Amino acid sequence: MQNNILISLDIHEDKSIDQTADIVQMKIHEETIAADRVGIDGVGLGGGVVDILKRKGFNVIDIVSGQKAPELWQYSDFLFQNLRSMMWWAMRESLRKGEIKLAIDNELLVEDLTAAKYEIRGDKTIKVESKDEIKKRIGRSTDYGDAFVYANFIRILHSQNQTDTENLGNIDY
């Protein structure tokens, strides 16, 4: 992303953890991206990528979408089941308000962004459908959408000067 515009979406499939970490490191250097503006899914294989990059001195943001969401957040009067629900709701609101834009034409990205369903529970808690549930319904993973959702989340963190992301659960949004 450049500021609030998604200008490219690079896809690297079937790479090892080491290869993925090398690709991220290369992108950080070549595109002059601050490491604290790189969010990585820290669950599963992504956890290894985060560990490698942090050992190399890159302060990337480890995003564990299943962790508890912060209770306060500027975008909503709702609470969120988990960080994933909060990030996807943030994407919804950012797009709805015109705060972010797409400068690329990617059909799979648009499909991913429109695939997630949500429910609002009686206690005003938003639960976004899990990645596994979506995958069962549409027949593939929402990796394209997740990448943009994470990038938007990092953009929001920085716009609010929330750069201490060691424990996202303690950040007031």
ROSE-4610 file (N, C-alpha, C; in Angstrom, 1 decimal, always signed):
// ROSE-4610
residu = [M/M/M/Q/Q/Q/N/N/N/N/N/N/I/I/I/L/L/L/I/I/I/S/S/S/L/L/L/D/D/D/I/I/I/H/H/H/E/E/E/D/D/D/K/K/K/S/S/S/I/I/I/D/D/D/Q/Q/Q/T/T/T/A/A/A/D/D/D/I/I/I/V/V/V/Q/Q/Q/M/M/M/K/K/K/I/I/I/H/H/H/E/E/E/E/E/E/T/T/T/I/I/I/A/A/A/A/A/A/D/D/D/R/R/R/V/V/V/G/G/G/I/I/I/D/D/D/G/G/G/V/V/V/G/G/G/L/L/L/G/G/G/G/G/G/G/G/G/V/V/V/V/V/V/D/D/D/I/I/I/L/L/L/K/K/K/R/R/R/K/K/K/G/G/G/F/F/F/N/N/N/V/V/V/I/I/I/D/D/D/I/I/I/V/V/V/S/S/S/G/G/G/Q/Q/Q/K/K/K/A/A/A/P/P/P/E/E/E/L/L/L/W/W/W/Q/Q/Q/Y/Y/Y/S/S/S/D/D/D/F/F/F/L/L/L/F/F/F/Q/Q/Q/N/N/N/L/L/L/R/R/R/S/S/S/M/M/M/M/M/M/W/W/W/W/W/W/A/A/A/M/M/M/R/R/R/E/E/E/S/S/S/L/L/L/R/R/R/K/K/K/G/G/G/E/E/E/I/I/I/K/K/K/L/L/L/A/A/A/I/I/I/D/D/D/N/N/N/E/E/E/L/L/L/L/L/L/V/V/V/E/E/E/D/D/D/L/L/L/T/T/T/A/A/A/A/A/A/K/K/K/Y/Y/Y/E/E/E/I/I/I/R/R/R/G/G/G/D/D/D/K/K/K/T/T/T/I/I/I/K/K/K/V/V/V/E/E/E/S/S/S/K/K/K/D/D/D/E/E/E/I/I/I/K/K/K/K/K/K/R/R/R/I/I/I/G/G/G/R/R/R/S/S/S/T/T/T/D/D/D/Y/Y/Y/G/G/G/D/D/D/A/A/A/F/F/F/V/V/V/Y/Y/Y/A/A/A/N/N/N/F/F/F/I/I/I/R/R/R/I/I/I/L/L/L/H/H/H/S/S/S/Q/Q/Q/N/N/N/Q/Q/Q/T/T/T/D/D/D/T/T/T/E/E/E/N/N/N/L/L/L/G/G/G/N/N/N/I/I/I/D/D/D/Y/Y/Y]
num = [1/1/1/2/2/2/3/3/3/4/4/4/5/5/5/6/6/6/7/7/7/8/8/8/9/9/9/10/10/10/11/11/11/12/12/12/13/13/13/14/14/14/15/15/15/16/16/16/17/17/17/18/18/18/19/19/19/20/20/20/21/21/21/22/22/22/23/23/23/24/24/24/25/25/25/26/26/26/27/27/27/28/28/28/29/29/29/30/30/30/31/31/31/32/32/32/33/33/33/34/34/34/35/35/35/36/36/36/37/37/37/38/38/38/39/39/39/40/40/40/41/41/41/42/42/42/43/43/43/44/44/44/45/45/45/46/46/46/47/47/47/48/48/48/49/49/49/50/50/50/51/51/51/52/52/52/53/53/53/54/54/54/55/55/55/56/56/56/57/57/57/58/58/58/59/59/59/60/60/60/61/61/61/62/62/62/63/63/63/64/64/64/65/65/65/66/66/66/67/67/67/68/68/68/69/69/69/70/70/70/71/71/71/72/72/72/73/73/73/74/74/74/75/75/75/76/76/76/77/77/77/78/78/78/79/79/79/80/80/80/81/81/81/82/82/82/83/83/83/84/84/84/85/85/85/86/86/86/87/87/87/88/88/88/89/89/89/90/90/90/91/91/91/92/92/92/93/93/93/94/94/94/95/95/95/96/96/96/97/97/97/98/98/98/99/99/99/100/100/100/101/101/101/102/102/102/103/103/103/104/104/104/105/105/105/106/106/106/107/107/107/108/108/108/109/109/109/110/110/110/111/111/111/112/112/112/113/113/113/114/114/114/115/115/115/116/116/116/117/117/117/118/118/118/119/119/119/120/120/120/121/121/121/122/122/122/123/123/123/124/124/124/125/125/125/126/126/126/127/127/127/128/128/128/129/129/129/130/130/130/131/131/131/132/132/132/133/133/133/134/134/134/135/135/135/136/136/136/137/137/137/138/138/138/139/139/139/140/140/140/141/141/141/142/142/142/143/143/143/144/144/144/145/145/145/146/146/146/147/147/147/148/148/148/149/149/149/150/150/150/151/151/151/152/152/152/153/153/153/154/154/154/155/155/155/156/156/156/157/157/157/158/158/158/159/159/159/160/160/160/161/161/161/162/162/162/163/163/163/164/164/164/165/165/165/166/166/166/167/167/167/168/168/168/169/169/169/170/170/170/171/171/171/172/172/172/173/173/173]
x = [+0.8/+0.0/+0.9/+0.4/+1.0/+0.0/+0.3/-0.7/-2.0/-3.1/-4.3/-4.8/-3.8/-4.1/-3.4/-4.1/-3.5/-3.0/-1.7/-1.1/-0.6/-0.4/+0.0/-0.3/-0.4/-0.6/+0.2/+1.3/+2.2/+1.8/+1.9/+1.5/+2.7/+3.0/+4.2/+3.6/+3.3/+2.8/+3.8/+3.5/+4.4/+5.8/+6.0/+7.4/+7.6/+8.8/+9.2/+9.1/+9.2/+9.2/+10.4/+11.6/+12.8/+12.7/+12.2/+12.0/+11.0/+10.0/+9.0/+9.6/+10.4/+11.1/+12.1/+12.8/+13.7/+13.0/+11.8/+11.0/+10.6/+10.1/+9.6/+10.8/+11.9/+13.1/+13.5/+13.5/+13.9/+12.9/+11.6/+10.6/+10.8/+11.1/+11.4/+12.5/+13.6/+14.8/+14.5/+14.0/+13.8/+12.8/+11.7/+10.6/+10.7/+11.7/+12.0/+10.7/+10.3/+9.2/+9.7/+9.1/+9.5/+9.0/+9.8/+9.4/+8.2/+8.0/+6.8/+5.5/+5.6/+4.4/+4.2/+4.8/+4.6/+3.9/+2.7/+1.9/+1.9/+2.3/+2.3/+1.5/+0.7/-0.2/+0.8/+0.8/+1.7/+1.2/+0.2/-0.3/+0.2/+0.6/+1.1/+2.4/+2.5/+3.8/+4.3/+3.3/+3.6/+4.4/+4.2/+4.9/+6.4/+6.7/+8.2/+8.7/+8.0/+8.4/+8.7/+7.7/+7.9/+9.1/+9.3/+10.5/+11.8/+11.9/+13.1/+13.4/+12.4/+12.5/+12.9/+12.3/+12.6/+14.0/+14.5/+15.8/+16.8/+16.4/+17.3/+17.1/+16.4/+16.2/+15.1/+14.2/+13.1/+11.9/+11.4/+10.3/+9.0/+8.7/+7.4/+6.3/+5.1/+4.0/+3.4/+3.4/+2.9/+1.4/+0.6/-0.8/-1.4/-2.0/-2.7/-4.2/-4.8/-6.2/-7.2/-6.8/-7.7/-7.7/-6.7/-6.6/-7.7/-7.9/-9.0/-8.8/-9.9/-9.9/-9.9/-9.3/-9.4/-10.8/-11.2/-12.6/-13.0/-12.0/-12.3/-11.8/-12.6/-12.2/-12.9/-12.3/-12.9/-13.9/-13.9/-14.7/-16.1/-16.4/-17.6/-18.1/-19.4/-20.0/-20.1/-19.6/-19.6/-18.4/-18.5/-17.3/-17.1/-16.0/-15.6/-15.2/-15.6/-15.3/-13.8/-13.1/-11.6/-11.0/-9.7/-9.0/-9.4/-9.6/-10.0/-11.3/-12.2/-13.5/-13.3/-12.5/-12.2/-11.6/-10.6/-9.8/-10.7/-11.6/-12.5/-13.5/-14.0/-15.0/-14.3/-13.0/-12.3/-12.2/-12.0/-11.9/-13.3/-14.3/-15.7/-15.9/-15.5/-15.8/-14.8/-13.6/-12.6/-13.1/-13.6/-14.1/-15.4/-16.3/-17.5/-17.3/-16.4/-16.1/-15.2/-14.7/-13.8/-12.4/-12.0/-10.7/-9.6/-9.9/-8.9/-9.4/-8.5/-8.8/-8.0/-8.5/-7.8/-7.4/-6.1/-5.5/-5.2/-5.7/-5.4/-6.7/-6.7/-7.9/-7.6/-8.2/-7.9/-9.3/-9.8/-11.1/-11.1/-10.0/-10.0/-10.0/-9.4/-9.4/-10.8/-11.5/-12.8/-13.7/-13.6/-14.4/-14.1/-12.8/-12.5/-13.1/-13.0/-13.5/-15.0/-15.7/-17.2/-17.7/-16.8/-17.2/-17.5/-16.9/-17.0/-18.4/-19.1/-20.3/-20.1/-21.0/-20.9/-22.2/-22.2/-23.4/-23.1/-24.2/-24.1/-24.9/-24.2/-24.9/-25.6/-26.4/-27.2/-26.4/-25.2/-24.4/-23.6/-24.1/-23.4/-22.0/-21.8/-20.5/-20.6/-19.6/-19.6/-18.7/-19.2/-18.4/-18.3/-17.1/-17.0/-16.7/-17.3/-17.2/-15.7/-15.4/-14.0/-13.5/-12.1/-11.5/-11.9/-11.9/-12.3/-13.7/-14.6/-16.0/-16.2/-15.5/-15.5/-14.9/-13.8/-13.1/-14.1/-14.8/-15.8/-16.9/-17.3/-18.3/-17.9/-16.7/-16.3/-15.2/-14.7/-13.8/-12.4/-12.0/-10.6/-10.4/-9.1/-8.8/-8.9/-9.1/-9.3/-7.9/-6.9/-5.5/-5.4/-6.0/-5.9/-6.6/-7.8/-8.5/-7.8/-7.3/-6.6/-5.4/-4.7/-3.5/-3.9/-5.0/-5.4/-6.0/-6.7/-7.3/-6.1/-5.1/-3.9/-3.3/-3.1/-2.4/-3.3/-4.6/-5.4/-5.3/-5.3/-5.2/-3.9/-2.8/-1.5/-1.6/-2.2/-2.4/-3.2/-4.2/-5.0/-4.2/-3.4/-2.5/-1.6/-1.0/-0.1/-0.8/-2.0/-2.7/-3.1/-3.2/-3.5/-2.3/-1.1/+0.2/+0.3/-0.3/-0.3/+0.8/+2.1/+3.2/+3.7/+3.3/+3.7/+2.7/+3.1/+2.2/+2.6/+3.4/+3.8/+2.6/+1.7/+0.4/-0.8/-1.2/-2.3/-3.6/-3.7/-4.9/-5.0/-3.9/-3.9/-4.0/-4.1/-4.2/-5.6/-5.8/-7.1/-7.2/-8.2/-8.4/-9.4]
y = [-1.2/+0.0/+1.2/+2.2/+3.6/+4.4/+4.8/+5.6/+4.8/+5.2/+4.5/+3.8/+3.6/+3.0/+1.7/+0.6/-0.7/-0.6/-0.6/-0.5/-1.8/-2.8/-4.1/-5.2/-6.4/-7.5/-8.7/-9.0/-10.0/-11.3/-12.3/-13.7/-14.6/-15.3/-16.2/-17.5/-18.5/-19.7/-20.8/-21.8/-23.0/-22.6/-21.7/-21.3/-21.8/-22.1/-22.6/-21.4/-21.6/-20.5/-19.7/-20.3/-19.5/-18.7/-19.2/-18.5/-17.3/-17.6/-16.5/-15.4/-15.7/-14.7/-13.9/-14.6/-13.9/-13.0/-13.4/-12.5/-11.3/-11.4/-10.3/-9.4/-9.9/-9.1/-8.3/-9.0/-8.4/-7.2/-7.5/-6.4/-5.2/-5.5/-4.4/-3.5/-4.2/-3.4/-2.7/-3.5/-2.9/-1.8/-2.0/-1.0/+0.0/+0.0/+0.9/+0.9/-0.2/-0.3/-0.5/+0.3/+0.2/-1.2/-1.9/-3.3/-3.2/-2.1/-2.0/-1.7/-1.7/-1.5/-2.8/-3.9/-5.2/-6.1/-6.5/-7.4/-8.8/-9.8/-11.1/-12.0/-12.9/-13.8/-14.7/-14.6/-15.3/-16.6/-17.2/-18.5/-19.5/-20.7/-21.7/-21.3/-21.4/-21.2/-19.7/-18.8/-17.4/-17.1/-17.9/-17.7/-17.9/-18.9/-19.1/-17.9/-17.4/-16.2/-15.0/-14.8/-13.7/-13.9/-15.2/-15.4/-15.2/-15.6/-15.4/-13.9/-13.2/-11.8/-11.0/-11.4/-10.7/-11.0/-12.2/-12.6/-11.8/-11.4/-10.6/-9.1/-8.8/-7.4/-6.6/-7.3/-6.6/-6.7/-5.5/-5.4/-5.5/-6.6/-6.8/-7.1/-6.9/-7.0/-8.4/-9.1/-10.5/-10.4/-10.7/-10.6/-12.0/-12.2/-13.4/-13.1/-13.4/-13.0/-13.6/-14.8/-15.4/-14.8/-13.9/-13.4/-12.5/-12.2/-11.3/-9.9/-9.3/-8.0/-7.0/-5.8/-4.7/-4.3/-3.9/-3.5/-2.2/-1.3/+0.0/+0.2/+0.8/+1.0/+2.1/+3.0/+4.2/+4.0/+2.8/+2.6/+2.2/+1.8/+1.1/+1.2/+1.1/+1.0/-0.5/-1.4/-2.8/-3.3/-4.5/-5.3/-6.3/-7.0/-8.0/-9.3/-10.4/-11.7/-12.0/-11.4/-11.6/-10.6/-10.6/-9.6/-9.7/-10.9/-11.1/-10.4/-10.6/-9.9/-8.4/-7.9/-6.4/-5.9/-6.7/-6.3/-6.3/-7.3/-7.4/-6.3/-6.0/-4.9/-3.6/-3.4/-2.2/-2.1/-3.2/-3.1/-2.7/-3.3/-2.9/-1.4/-0.9/+0.5/+1.4/+1.0/+1.8/+1.9/+0.8/+0.8/+1.6/+1.4/+2.1/+3.7/+4.1/+5.5/+6.1/+5.3/+5.8/+6.1/+5.5/+5.8/+5.0/+4.0/+3.2/+3.0/+2.8/+2.6/+1.4/+0.8/-0.2/+0.4/+0.3/+0.8/-0.4/-1.6/-2.8/-3.4/-4.3/-5.0/-6.5/-7.0/-8.4/-9.0/-9.9/-10.5/-11.3/-12.1/-12.9/-12.0/-10.9/-10.0/-9.5/-9.0/-8.5/-9.7/-10.9/-12.0/-12.2/-12.2/-12.4/-11.4/-10.1/-9.0/-9.1/-9.7/-9.8/-11.1/-12.0/-13.4/-13.5/-12.8/-12.9/-12.5/-13.3/-13.0/-12.7/-12.0/-11.6/-11.7/-11.8/-11.8/-10.8/-10.2/-9.3/-10.0/-10.4/-11.1/-10.1/-10.7/-9.9/-8.9/-9.2/-8.3/-7.3/-7.1/-6.1/-6.5/-7.9/-8.4/-8.9/-8.4/-8.8/-10.0/-11.0/-12.2/-12.4/-12.2/-12.5/-13.9/-14.5/-15.9/-16.3/-17.4/-17.9/-18.2/-18.1/-18.4/-19.8/-20.8/-22.2/-22.3/-21.5/-21.6/-21.0/-19.9/-19.3/-20.2/-20.8/-21.8/-22.9/-23.4/-24.5/-24.0/-22.7/-22.2/-21.8/-21.2/-20.7/-21.6/-22.6/-23.6/-23.2/-22.1/-21.7/-20.8/-20.5/-19.7/-18.2/-17.3/-15.9/-15.2/-15.7/-15.2/-13.7/-13.5/-12.2/-11.1/-11.4/-10.5/-10.4/-11.5/-11.4/-10.4/-10.5/-9.6/-8.2/-7.8/-6.4/-6.0/-6.9/-6.6/-6.3/-7.1/-6.9/-5.6/-5.3/-4.0/-2.8/-2.9/-1.9/-1.7/-2.8/-2.8/-2.1/-2.4/-1.8/-0.3/+0.1/+1.5/+2.2/+1.6/+2.2/+2.3/+1.3/+1.4/+2.6/+2.8/+3.9/+5.2/+5.3/+6.5/+7.0/+6.1/+6.4/+6.4/+6.4/+6.3/+5.2/+4.1/+2.9/+1.9/+2.3/+1.5/+0.4/+0.5/-0.6/-1.7/-2.7/-3.8/-5.1/-5.1/-6.3/-7.1/-6.4/-7.0/-6.2/-6.6/-5.9/-5.8/-6.8/-6.8/-5.6/-4.9/-3.8/-2.4/-2.4/-1.2/-0.7/+0.6/+1.2/+1.8/+1.3/+1.7/+2.8]
z = [+0.0/+0.0/+0.0/-0.7/-0.6/+0.1/+1.3/+2.1/+2.2/+1.6/+1.7/+0.4/-0.5/-1.8/-2.0/-2.3/-2.6/-4.0/-4.2/-5.6/-6.1/-5.3/-5.8/-4.8/-5.3/-4.5/-5.0/-4.3/-4.8/-4.2/-5.1/-4.6/-4.8/-3.7/-3.6/-3.0/-3.9/-3.4/-3.3/-2.4/-2.2/-1.9/-1.0/-0.6/+0.9/+1.2/+2.5/+3.4/+4.7/+5.7/+5.5/+5.2/+5.0/+3.7/+2.7/+1.4/+1.6/+2.3/+2.6/+3.3/+4.4/+5.2/+4.3/+3.4/+2.5/+1.5/+1.0/+0.2/+0.9/+2.1/+2.9/+3.2/+3.6/+3.8/+2.6/+1.4/+0.2/-0.2/+0.0/-0.2/+0.7/+2.0/+2.9/+2.4/+1.9/+1.5/+0.1/-0.9/-2.2/-2.3/-1.5/-1.6/-0.4/+0.3/+1.5/+2.4/+2.8/+3.7/+5.1/+6.0/+7.4/+7.9/+8.6/+9.1/+10.0/+10.7/+11.6/+10.8/+9.5/+8.7/+7.9/+8.4/+7.7/+8.8/+8.4/+9.3/+8.8/+9.6/+9.2/+10.1/+9.4/+10.2/+11.0/+12.3/+13.1/+13.6/+12.9/+13.3/+12.2/+12.6/+11.6/+11.1/+9.7/+9.1/+9.2/+9.3/+9.4/+10.7/+11.7/+13.0/+12.8/+12.0/+11.7/+10.9/+10.0/+9.2/+10.2/+11.1/+12.1/+12.9/+13.4/+14.2/+13.5/+12.2/+11.4/+11.3/+10.9/+10.6/+11.9/+13.0/+14.3/+14.7/+14.5/+14.8/+14.0/+12.8/+11.9/+12.2/+13.1/+13.5/+12.9/+12.2/+11.6/+12.6/+13.0/+13.9/+13.2/+12.5/+11.8/+12.9/+12.5/+13.4/+13.3/+14.4/+14.5/+14.8/+13.8/+13.9/+14.2/+15.3/+15.7/+15.7/+14.6/+14.4/+15.4/+16.0/+16.9/+18.3/+18.6/+19.9/+20.3/+21.5/+22.0/+21.4/+20.9/+20.4/+21.5/+21.3/+22.3/+22.5/+23.7/+23.9/+23.4/+23.2/+22.7/+21.3/+20.5/+19.1/+18.5/+17.8/+17.3/+16.2/+15.5/+14.3/+14.7/+15.9/+16.1/+17.6/+17.8/+19.1/+19.5/+18.7/+18.9/+19.6/+20.1/+20.6/+19.5/+19.6/+18.6/+19.2/+18.6/+19.0/+19.2/+18.2/+18.2/+17.3/+17.2/+16.4/+14.9/+14.4/+13.0/+12.7/+13.6/+13.4/+13.4/+14.3/+14.3/+13.1/+12.6/+11.4/+10.1/+10.0/+8.9/+8.9/+10.1/+10.3/+9.9/+10.3/+10.0/+8.5/+7.8/+6.3/+5.7/+6.3/+5.8/+6.0/+7.1/+7.4/+6.6/+6.4/+5.6/+4.2/+3.6/+2.3/+2.2/+3.1/+3.1/+3.2/+4.0/+4.2/+3.1/+2.2/+1.2/+1.7/+2.9/+3.5/+2.8/+2.0/+1.3/-0.1/-1.0/-2.4/-3.0/-4.1/-4.8/-6.2/-6.4/-7.7/-8.6/-8.2/-9.0/-9.3/-10.3/-10.7/-10.4/-9.3/-9.0/-8.6/-9.4/-9.2/-7.9/-7.6/-6.4/-5.1/-5.2/-4.0/-3.8/-4.8/-4.7/-4.1/-4.7/-4.2/-2.7/-2.3/-0.9/+0.0/-0.4/+0.4/+0.6/-0.4/-0.3/+0.2/+0.5/+0.9/+2.3/+3.2/+4.6/+5.1/+5.9/+6.5/+7.9/+8.5/+9.9/+10.6/+11.9/+12.7/+13.9/+14.3/+15.5/+16.6/+17.7/+18.8/+19.7/+20.6/+21.5/+22.3/+22.6/+23.5/+22.6/+21.4/+20.5/+20.1/+20.0/+19.7/+18.2/+17.4/+16.0/+15.9/+15.2/+14.9/+13.4/+12.8/+11.4/+11.1/+10.1/+9.7/+9.7/+10.2/+10.2/+8.8/+8.7/+7.4/+6.9/+7.9/+7.5/+7.0/+7.6/+7.2/+5.8/+5.5/+4.2/+3.2/+3.5/+2.6/+2.2/+3.2/+2.9/+1.9/+2.0/+1.2/-0.2/-0.3/-1.6/-2.3/-1.5/-2.1/-2.2/-1.5/-1.5/-0.3/+0.0/+1.1/+0.7/+1.6/+1.4/+1.6/+1.1/+1.3/+0.7/-0.4/-1.0/-0.1/+0.3/+1.2/+2.5/+3.1/+4.4/+4.3/+3.2/+3.0/+3.0/+2.3/+2.3/+3.6/+4.3/+5.6/+6.6/+6.6/+7.4/+7.1/+5.8/+5.4/+5.9/+5.8/+6.3/+7.8/+8.5/+9.9/+10.4/+9.7/+10.0/+9.7/+8.6/+8.3/+9.4/+9.9/+11.0/+12.2/+12.6/+13.8/+13.6/+12.5/+12.3/+12.3/+11.7/+11.7/+13.1/+14.0/+15.4/+16.3/+15.6/+16.4/+17.4/+17.0/+17.8/+17.3/+17.5/+16.9/+17.9/+19.2/+20.1/+20.0/+19.2/+18.9/+19.5/+20.5/+21.2/+21.7/+22.2/+22.7/+22.2/+21.0/+20.4/+21.3/+22.2/+23.0/+24.0/+24.2/+25.1/+24.4/+23.1/+22.4/+22.4/+22.6/+22.5/+21.1/+20.3/+19.0/+18.9]
